[in-house]
Amino acid sequence: MFTNEVYSIILYKDRECITELNLAMPEIDFGQCYKKVKEKYEISFDLVVAIIDKTSDKKSNPITSYAFYNPENGDKLDAENACKEEVIIVKENIKSLLNENVPQM
């Protein structure tokens, strides 16, 4: 995980690691999108997922984006076209948002 004042970036193959490691990143439920991308590119292994949180102002919620990558060669996969009809659910990490708003003593 990489973090600075503007961005937080995480790369993973198993989204459960976000919860297990108590990382301050949103969990994204890709639903059928993940499966469609694997089928479109004929990939049998878990995809590499990148989640990017960009904070434009410390008081506002971050802007979350994602990308899928081929685990064998690192190529970015076109999920936008494969998933344009799919619902993707972003579960913000409420604990990290609350911690940012707590005044420091």
DAVENLIN-V55908 format. One record per pair of residues at least 12 apart in sequence whose ideal C-beta (glycine too) atoms are under 8 Angstrom apart, sorted by the first residue. I is the first residue (numbers start at 0). GAP is how many residues later the second one is. Records with the same first field share a line. If there is no record, write none. Layout:
I: GAP, GAP
//
This chain:
0: 22, 24
2: 21
4: 50
5: 48, 49
6: 45, 46, 47, 48
7: 16, 17, 44, 45, 47, 54
8: 41, 42, 43, 44
9: 13, 15, 40, 41
10: 37, 38, 39
11: 36, 37, 39
12: 33, 34, 35, 36, 58
13: 32
14: 12, 13, 34
17: 75
22: 70
23: 69, 71, 72, 75
24: 26, 28, 68, 71
25: 25, 27, 38, 64, 65, 66, 67
26: 63, 64, 66
27: 21, 23, 36, 38, 60, 61, 62, 63
28: 59, 60, 62
29: 36, 53, 56, 58
30: 55, 56, 57, 58
31: 51, 54
32: 46, 49, 50, 53, 55
33: 13, 34
35: 46, 47, 50
36: 31, 40, 42, 45, 46
39: 37, 42
40: 29, 36
42: 27, 28, 29
44: 26, 27
45: 25
46: 21, 22, 23, 24, 30
47: 20, 21, 22, 23, 26
48: 17, 18, 19, 20
49: 16, 17, 18, 19
50: 13, 14, 15
51: 12, 13, 14, 15
57: 42
60: 31, 36
63: 26, 28
65: 13, 22
66: 12
//
